[in-house]
Amino acid sequence: GLGHVDLALGKMGIQRKIALRSQHYLMASQVLQQTDMVMTVPERFARRHELHYFNLPVNDVPQVETHLYWHESTDQDPANRWMREQMIELCQQVTAHDKKLDKALDTSAN
């Protein structure tokens, strides 16, 4: 189906020709290296992987949300809990790093 980007572009009368959909940006970036395709990714992903990028002409695309799910039977499992804590800590570190990068880029652009 249509994603947020497609809906926003559709409001402008623009339709993309989609040749490949992927749940995984890293796999898609490998495809880019071997084809003349382009992909839609969050700006932070493009910067982090040193990809050439430009902003889409839309402003009403919601931010990408990430959720962590687990079955209630593993809620108290020490190994599962440890893994969840590690994932949360890593996400917090990446977010803090990205915010610093955003601030540095904003400062250098002015």
DSSP file (Angstrom, degrees, kcal/mol; ACC not computed):
  #  RESIDUE AA STRUCTURE BP1 BP2  ACC     N-H-->O    O-->H-N    N-H-->O    O-->H-N    TCO  KAPPA ALPHA  PHI   PSI    X-CA   Y-CA   Z-CA
    1    1 A G              0   0    0      0, 0.0     2,-0.3     0, 0.0     0, 0.0   0.000 360.0 360.0 360.0 179.9    0.0    0.0    0.0
    2    2 A L        -     0   0    0      1,-0.1     2,-0.1     4,-0.1     0, 0.0  -0.560 360.0-149.9 -79.1 137.9    0.9    3.6    0.0
    3    3 A G     >  -     0   0    0     -2,-0.3     4,-2.3     1,-0.0     5,-0.2  -0.331  36.2 -86.6 -95.7-176.8    3.1    5.0    2.7
    4    4 A H  H  > S+     0   0    0      1,-0.2     4,-2.3     2,-0.2     5,-0.2   0.881 127.6  50.9 -59.4 -40.9    3.3    8.4    4.3
    5    5 A V  H  > S+     0   0    0      1,-0.2     4,-2.8     2,-0.2     5,-0.2   0.924 110.0  49.8 -64.5 -44.1    5.6    9.8    1.6
    6    6 A D  H  > S+     0   0    0      1,-0.2     4,-2.5     2,-0.2    -2,-0.2   0.896 111.1  49.6 -62.3 -40.3    3.3    8.5   -1.2
    7    7 A L  H  X S+     0   0    0     -4,-2.3     4,-1.5     2,-0.2    -1,-0.2   0.919 112.5  46.9 -64.8 -43.3    0.3   10.1    0.5
    8    8 A A  H  X S+     0   0    0     -4,-2.3     4,-0.6     1,-0.2    -2,-0.2   0.914 114.7  46.2 -65.7 -42.8    2.1   13.4    0.9
    9    9 A L  H ><>S+     0   0    0     -4,-2.8     5,-2.4     1,-0.2     3,-1.3   0.889 107.2  59.1 -65.9 -38.0    3.4   13.4   -2.7
   10   10 A G  H ><5S+     0   0    0     -4,-2.5     3,-1.6     1,-0.3    -1,-0.2   0.850  97.5  59.6 -59.3 -35.4   -0.1   12.4   -3.9
   11   11 A K  H 3<5S+     0   0    0     -4,-1.5    -1,-0.3     1,-0.3    -2,-0.2   0.763 107.0  48.2 -62.8 -23.8   -1.5   15.6   -2.4
   12   12 A M  T <<5S-     0   0    0     -3,-1.3    -1,-0.3    -4,-0.6    -2,-0.2   0.373 122.8-107.2 -96.1   3.0    0.8   17.4   -4.7
   13   13 A G  T < 5S+     0   0    0     -3,-1.6     2,-0.4     1,-0.3    -3,-0.2   0.697  78.9 130.7  79.4  19.5   -0.2   15.4   -7.7
   14   14 A I      < -     0   0    0     -5,-2.4     2,-0.4    -8,-0.1    -1,-0.3  -0.888  35.8-170.9-110.1 135.9    3.1   13.5   -7.8
   15   15 A Q        -     0   0    0     -2,-0.4     2,-0.2    -3,-0.1    -9,-0.0  -0.991  14.2-139.1-128.1 132.3    3.3    9.7   -8.0
   16   16 A R        -     0   0    0     -2,-0.4     2,-0.8   -10,-0.0   -10,-0.0  -0.545  11.4-132.7 -85.0 152.2    6.4    7.6   -7.5
   17   17 A K        -     0   0    0     -2,-0.2     2,-0.6     2,-0.0    -1,-0.0  -0.909  28.8-160.3-100.7 104.1    7.4    4.6   -9.7
   18   18 A I        +     0   0    0     -2,-0.8     3,-0.1     1,-0.2    -2,-0.0  -0.772  23.7 169.1 -95.3 121.4    8.3    2.1   -7.0
   19   19 A A        +     0   0    0     -2,-0.6     2,-0.3     1,-0.3    -1,-0.2   0.655  70.0  19.0-100.0 -21.9   10.4   -0.8   -8.2
   20   20 A L        -     0   0    0      2,-0.0     2,-0.4     8,-0.0    -1,-0.3  -0.986  57.3-163.0-153.0 136.2   11.4   -2.3   -4.8
   21   21 A R        +     0   0    0     -2,-0.3     2,-0.4    -3,-0.1     3,-0.0  -0.971  16.4 179.0-118.8 139.7   10.1   -2.1   -1.3
   22   22 A S        -     0   0    0     -2,-0.4    -2,-0.0     1,-0.1     3,-0.0  -1.000  32.3-152.7-141.8 140.1   12.2   -3.1    1.7
   23   23 A Q  S    S+     0   0    0     -2,-0.4     2,-0.5     1,-0.1    -1,-0.1   0.567  88.4  66.6 -80.3 -10.2   11.7   -3.2    5.4
   24   24 A H     >  -     0   0    0      1,-0.1     4,-2.0    -3,-0.0     3,-0.2  -0.937  61.7-164.5-124.6 113.7   15.5   -2.8    5.8
   25   25 A Y  H  > S+     0   0    0     -2,-0.5     4,-2.7     1,-0.2     5,-0.2   0.869  91.2  58.0 -61.1 -38.3   17.4    0.3    4.8
   26   26 A L  H  > S+     0   0    0      1,-0.2     4,-1.2     2,-0.2    -1,-0.2   0.898 107.6  46.2 -63.8 -39.1   20.7   -1.5    4.9
   27   27 A M  H  > S+     0   0    0      1,-0.2     4,-1.5     2,-0.2     3,-0.4   0.927 112.9  50.9 -65.6 -43.4   19.6   -4.1    2.4
   28   28 A A  H  X S+     0   0    0     -4,-2.0     4,-2.0     1,-0.2    -2,-0.2   0.875 104.4  57.0 -62.9 -37.2   18.2   -1.4    0.2
   29   29 A S  H  X S+     0   0    0     -4,-2.7     4,-1.1     1,-0.2    -1,-0.2   0.830 103.3  54.9 -65.4 -29.3   21.4    0.6    0.3
   30   30 A Q  H  < S+     0   0    0     -4,-1.2     4,-0.5    -3,-0.4    -1,-0.2   0.888 106.2  51.5 -66.8 -38.7   23.2   -2.4   -1.0
   31   31 A V  H >X S+     0   0    0     -4,-1.5     3,-1.5     1,-0.2     4,-0.6   0.894 103.9  58.8 -62.7 -40.3   20.8   -2.5   -4.0
   32   32 A L  H >< S+     0   0    0     -4,-2.0     3,-0.8     1,-0.3    -1,-0.2   0.846  98.4  58.6 -58.9 -34.7   21.6    1.2   -4.6
   33   33 A Q  T 3< S+     0   0    0     -4,-1.1    -1,-0.3     1,-0.2    -2,-0.2   0.695 113.0  38.9 -69.1 -17.2   25.3    0.5   -5.1
   34   34 A Q  T <4 S+     0   0    0     -3,-1.5     2,-0.2    -4,-0.5    -1,-0.2   0.364 118.2  40.7-114.9   3.5   24.4   -1.9   -8.0
   35   35 A T  S << S-     0   0    0     -3,-0.8     0, 0.0    -4,-0.6     0, 0.0  -0.779  79.3-111.9-138.6-179.4   21.6    0.0   -9.7
   36   36 A D  S    S+     0   0    0     -2,-0.2    -4,-0.1     2,-0.1    -3,-0.1   0.106  76.0 122.7-102.0  20.3   20.5    3.4  -10.8
   37   37 A M        -     0   0    0     -6,-0.2     2,-0.3    -5,-0.1    -2,-0.1  -0.309  49.0-149.2 -77.4 163.3   17.7    3.4   -8.3
   38   38 A V        -     0   0    0     -2,-0.1     2,-0.3     2,-0.0    -2,-0.1  -0.843  10.9-151.8-122.0 164.5   17.1    5.9   -5.5
   39   39 A M        -     0   0    0     -2,-0.3     2,-0.6     2,-0.0   -14,-0.0  -0.975  15.9-124.0-139.9 156.4   15.4    5.3   -2.2
   40   40 A T        +     0   0    0     -2,-0.3   -35,-0.0    16,-0.0     3,-0.0  -0.881  45.1 152.1 -99.3 119.1   13.5    7.3    0.4
   41   41 A V        -     0   0    0     -2,-0.6     2,-0.0   -16,-0.0    -2,-0.0  -0.932  51.9 -82.1-139.8 161.2   15.1    7.2    3.8
   42   42 A P    >>  -     0   0    0      0, 0.0     4,-1.8     0, 0.0     3,-0.6  -0.394  42.5-119.3 -61.5 145.6   15.2    9.4    6.9
   43   43 A E  H 3> S+     0   0    0      1,-0.2     4,-2.7     2,-0.2     5,-0.2   0.865 112.9  58.6 -56.0 -38.7   17.8   12.2    6.5
   44   44 A R  H 3> S+     0   0    0      1,-0.2     4,-2.7     2,-0.2    -1,-0.2   0.886 104.2  50.8 -61.2 -38.5   19.7   10.9    9.5
   45   45 A F  H <> S+     0   0    0     -3,-0.6     4,-1.9     2,-0.2    -1,-0.2   0.938 110.6  49.3 -63.2 -45.8   20.2    7.5    7.9
   46   46 A A  H  <>S+     0   0    0     -4,-1.8     5,-3.0     1,-0.2    -2,-0.2   0.916 114.2  44.7 -60.8 -44.5   21.5    9.2    4.7
   47   47 A R  H ><5S+     0   0    0     -4,-2.7     3,-1.6     3,-0.2    -1,-0.2   0.930 111.3  52.8 -65.3 -45.0   24.0   11.3    6.7
   48   48 A R  H 3<5S+     0   0    0     -4,-2.7    -1,-0.2     1,-0.3    -2,-0.2   0.830 115.9  40.1 -61.6 -32.3   25.1    8.5    8.9
   49   49 A H  T 3<5S-     0   0    0     -4,-1.9    -1,-0.3    -5,-0.2    -2,-0.2   0.212 111.7-118.8-103.6  14.4   25.9    6.3    5.8
   50   50 A E  T < 5 +     0   0    0     -3,-1.6     2,-0.3     1,-0.2    -3,-0.2   0.868  56.0 161.5  52.2  44.3   27.3    9.2    3.8
   51   51 A L      < -     0   0    0     -5,-3.0     2,-0.4    -6,-0.2    -1,-0.2  -0.698  46.9-111.3 -91.4 146.1   24.7    8.9    1.1
   52   52 A H        +     0   0    0     -2,-0.3     2,-0.3     2,-0.0    -1,-0.0  -0.633  54.0 166.6 -71.7 131.2   24.1   11.8   -1.3
   53   53 A Y        -     0   0    0     -2,-0.4     2,-0.3    -6,-0.0   -10,-0.0  -0.956  29.1-164.5-145.9 162.2   20.6   13.1   -0.5
   54   54 A F        -     0   0    0     -2,-0.3     2,-0.2     0, 0.0    -2,-0.0  -0.981  34.9-101.3-143.8 153.8   18.1   15.8   -1.0
   55   55 A N        -     0   0    0     -2,-0.3    -2,-0.0     1,-0.1     0, 0.0  -0.491  35.7-116.9 -76.9 141.4   15.0   16.7    0.9
   56   56 A L        -     0   0    0     -2,-0.2     2,-0.6     2,-0.1    -1,-0.1  -0.384  27.2-112.5 -70.3 154.7   11.6   15.8   -0.5
   57   57 A P  S    S+     0   0    0      0, 0.0     2,-0.3     0, 0.0    -1,-0.1  -0.043  89.0  91.5 -82.0  37.0    9.3   18.7   -1.4
   58   58 A V        -     0   0    0     -2,-0.6    -2,-0.1     1,-0.1     3,-0.1  -0.951  46.6-177.1-130.6 150.8    6.9   17.7    1.4
   59   59 A N  S    S+     0   0    0     -2,-0.3    -1,-0.1   -51,-0.1   -51,-0.0   0.530  71.6  73.3-119.7 -13.5    6.6   18.7    5.0
   60   60 A D        +     0   0    0    -55,-0.1    -1,-0.1   -56,-0.1   -52,-0.0   0.035  60.9 120.0 -99.9  29.4    3.7   16.7    6.4
   61   61 A V        -     0   0    0     -3,-0.1     3,-0.1   -54,-0.0   -56,-0.1  -0.824  63.7-126.5 -90.7 122.6    5.5   13.3    6.5
   62   62 A P        -     0   0    0      0, 0.0     3,-0.1     0, 0.0   -58,-0.1  -0.264  29.7 -95.2 -67.0 155.5    5.5   12.0   10.2
   63   63 A Q        -     0   0    0      1,-0.1     2,-0.3   -21,-0.0     0, 0.0  -0.324  45.3 -98.2 -65.7 151.8    8.7   11.0   11.8
   64   64 A V        -     0   0    0     -3,-0.1     2,-0.4     1,-0.0    -1,-0.1  -0.569  40.5-151.7 -72.2 130.0    9.6    7.3   11.7
   65   65 A E        -     0   0    0     -2,-0.3     2,-0.4    -3,-0.1    -1,-0.0  -0.825   4.7-155.7-104.9 144.9    8.7    5.7   15.0
   66   66 A T        -     0   0    0     -2,-0.4     2,-0.3     2,-0.0    -2,-0.0  -0.974  11.5-172.1-120.7 134.0   10.4    2.7   16.5
   67   67 A H        -     0   0    0     -2,-0.4     2,-0.5     2,-0.0    -2,-0.0  -0.916  15.6-145.5-125.6 150.9    8.7    0.3   18.9
   68   68 A L        -     0   0    0     -2,-0.3     2,-0.3     2,-0.0    -2,-0.0  -0.975  22.6-177.2-117.4 122.7   10.0   -2.6   20.9
   69   69 A Y        +     0   0    0     -2,-0.5     2,-0.3     2,-0.0    -2,-0.0  -0.896   8.1 166.1-120.9 148.4    7.7   -5.5   21.4
   70   70 A W        -     0   0    0     -2,-0.3     2,-0.2    14,-0.0     5,-0.1  -0.980  40.6 -97.0-154.2 157.0    8.0   -8.8   23.4
   71   71 A H    >   -     0   0    0     -2,-0.3     3,-2.2     1,-0.1     4,-0.2  -0.505  31.7-123.6 -76.2 143.0    5.7  -11.5   24.6
   72   72 A E  G >  S+     0   0    0      1,-0.3     3,-1.3     2,-0.2     4,-0.3   0.759 108.4  68.6 -60.0 -24.1    4.5  -11.2   28.1
   73   73 A S  G 3  S+     0   0    0      1,-0.3    -1,-0.3     2,-0.1     3,-0.2   0.726 103.4  44.5 -68.1 -18.6    5.9  -14.6   28.9
   74   74 A T  G X  S+     0   0    0     -3,-2.2     3,-0.8     1,-0.1    -1,-0.3   0.321  82.4 104.0-103.3   6.5    9.4  -13.2   28.5
   75   75 A D  T <  S+     0   0    0     -3,-1.3    -1,-0.1     1,-0.3    -2,-0.1   0.863  91.1  31.8 -58.1 -39.3    8.7  -10.0   30.5
   76   76 A Q  T 3  S+     0   0    0     -4,-0.3    -1,-0.3    -3,-0.2    -2,-0.1   0.417  87.2 121.5-100.1   0.3   10.6  -11.3   33.6
   77   77 A D    <>  -     0   0    0     -3,-0.8     4,-2.9     1,-0.2     5,-0.2  -0.512  58.9-143.9 -67.2 122.3   13.2  -13.3   31.8
   78   78 A P  H  > S+     0   0    0      0, 0.0     4,-2.6     0, 0.0     5,-0.2   0.883  97.3  47.2 -58.0 -42.3   16.6  -11.9   32.8
   79   79 A A  H  > S+     0   0    0      2,-0.2     4,-2.4     1,-0.2     5,-0.1   0.920 114.7  46.2 -67.0 -42.2   18.2  -12.5   29.4
   80   80 A N  H  > S+     0   0    0      2,-0.2     4,-2.4     1,-0.2    -1,-0.2   0.910 113.2  49.5 -66.4 -41.8   15.3  -10.9   27.5
   81   81 A R  H  X S+     0   0    0     -4,-2.9     4,-2.5     2,-0.2    -2,-0.2   0.919 110.3  51.0 -62.5 -43.6   15.2   -8.0   29.9
   82   82 A W  H  X S+     0   0    0     -4,-2.6     4,-2.4    -5,-0.2    -2,-0.2   0.929 110.0  49.9 -59.2 -45.9   18.9   -7.5   29.5
   83   83 A M  H  X S+     0   0    0     -4,-2.4     4,-2.3     1,-0.2    -2,-0.2   0.914 110.5  49.5 -61.9 -43.0   18.6   -7.5   25.7
   84   84 A R  H  X S+     0   0    0     -4,-2.4     4,-2.5     1,-0.2    -1,-0.2   0.917 110.9  50.1 -61.6 -42.6   15.7   -4.9   25.8
   85   85 A E  H  X S+     0   0    0     -4,-2.5     4,-2.5     1,-0.2    -1,-0.2   0.896 110.2  50.3 -63.5 -39.8   17.7   -2.7   28.1
   86   86 A Q  H  X S+     0   0    0     -4,-2.4     4,-2.5     2,-0.2    -1,-0.2   0.914 111.4  48.2 -63.7 -42.7   20.7   -2.9   25.7
   87   87 A M  H  X S+     0   0    0     -4,-2.3     4,-2.3     2,-0.2    -2,-0.2   0.906 112.3  48.4 -65.4 -41.8   18.5   -2.0   22.8
   88   88 A I  H  X S+     0   0    0     -4,-2.5     4,-2.3     2,-0.2    -2,-0.2   0.926 112.3  49.0 -63.9 -44.6   16.9    0.9   24.6
   89   89 A E  H  X S+     0   0    0     -4,-2.5     4,-2.2     1,-0.2    -2,-0.2   0.912 111.0  50.1 -62.0 -42.9   20.4    2.2   25.7
   90   90 A L  H  X S+     0   0    0     -4,-2.5     4,-2.6     1,-0.2    -1,-0.2   0.922 110.4  49.6 -62.1 -44.5   21.7    1.9   22.2
   91   91 A C  H  X S+     0   0    0     -4,-2.3     4,-2.6     1,-0.2    -1,-0.2   0.891 110.3  51.0 -62.1 -39.4   18.8    3.8   20.7
   92   92 A Q  H  X S+     0   0    0     -4,-2.3     4,-2.4     2,-0.2    -1,-0.2   0.895 110.7  48.9 -64.9 -39.8   19.2    6.6   23.4
   93   93 A Q  H  X S+     0   0    0     -4,-2.2     4,-2.5     2,-0.2    -2,-0.2   0.918 112.3  47.7 -65.4 -43.7   22.9    6.9   22.4
   94   94 A V  H  X S+     0   0    0     -4,-2.6     4,-2.9     2,-0.2    -2,-0.2   0.918 112.3  49.7 -63.9 -43.2   22.1    7.1   18.7
   95   95 A T  H  X S+     0   0    0     -4,-2.6     4,-2.3     2,-0.2    -2,-0.2   0.920 111.6  48.2 -62.1 -43.9   19.5    9.7   19.3
   96   96 A A  H  X S+     0   0    0     -4,-2.4     4,-2.0     2,-0.2    -2,-0.2   0.914 113.0  48.6 -62.8 -42.6   21.8   11.8   21.5
   97   97 A H  H  X S+     0   0    0     -4,-2.5     4,-2.4     1,-0.2    -2,-0.2   0.921 111.1  49.9 -62.9 -44.5   24.5   11.5   18.8
   98   98 A D  H  X S+     0   0    0     -4,-2.9     4,-3.0     1,-0.2    -2,-0.2   0.882 108.5  52.8 -63.3 -38.5   22.1   12.5   16.1
   99   99 A K  H  X S+     0   0    0     -4,-2.3     4,-2.4     2,-0.2    -1,-0.2   0.905 109.8  48.6 -64.3 -40.4   20.9   15.5   18.1
  100  100 A K  H  X S+     0   0    0     -4,-2.0     4,-2.5     2,-0.2    -2,-0.2   0.913 112.7  48.5 -63.4 -42.1   24.5   16.7   18.5
  101  101 A L  H  X S+     0   0    0     -4,-2.4     4,-2.6     2,-0.2    -2,-0.2   0.920 110.5  50.7 -64.1 -44.0   25.1   16.2   14.7
  102  102 A D  H  X S+     0   0    0     -4,-3.0     4,-2.6     1,-0.2    -2,-0.2   0.920 111.3  48.4 -57.9 -45.0   21.9   18.1   13.9
  103  103 A K  H  X S+     0   0    0     -4,-2.4     4,-2.3     1,-0.2    -2,-0.2   0.911 111.7  49.3 -63.7 -43.2   23.0   21.0   16.2
  104  104 A A  H  X S+     0   0    0     -4,-2.5     4,-2.3     2,-0.2    -1,-0.2   0.898 112.7  47.4 -63.1 -40.7   26.5   21.0   14.6
  105  105 A L  H  X S+     0   0    0     -4,-2.6     4,-1.7     2,-0.2    -2,-0.2   0.896 111.5  50.5 -68.5 -39.7   25.0   21.0   11.1
  106  106 A D  H  X S+     0   0    0     -4,-2.6     4,-1.0    -5,-0.2    -2,-0.2   0.900 111.7  48.5 -62.8 -41.0   22.6   23.8   12.0
  107  107 A T  H  < S+     0   0    0     -4,-2.3     3,-0.4     1,-0.2    -2,-0.2   0.906 112.7  47.1 -66.5 -42.4   25.4   25.9   13.4
  108  108 A S  H  < S+     0   0    0     -4,-2.3    -1,-0.2     1,-0.2    -2,-0.2   0.774 108.1  56.6 -72.6 -24.8   27.6   25.4   10.3
  109  109 A A  H  <        0   0    0     -4,-1.7    -1,-0.2     1,-0.2    -2,-0.2   0.741 360.0 360.0 -77.1 -22.6   24.7   26.2    8.0
  110  110 A N     <        0   0    0     -4,-1.0    -1,-0.2    -3,-0.4    -2,-0.2   0.456 360.0 360.0 -89.1 360.0   24.2   29.6    9.6
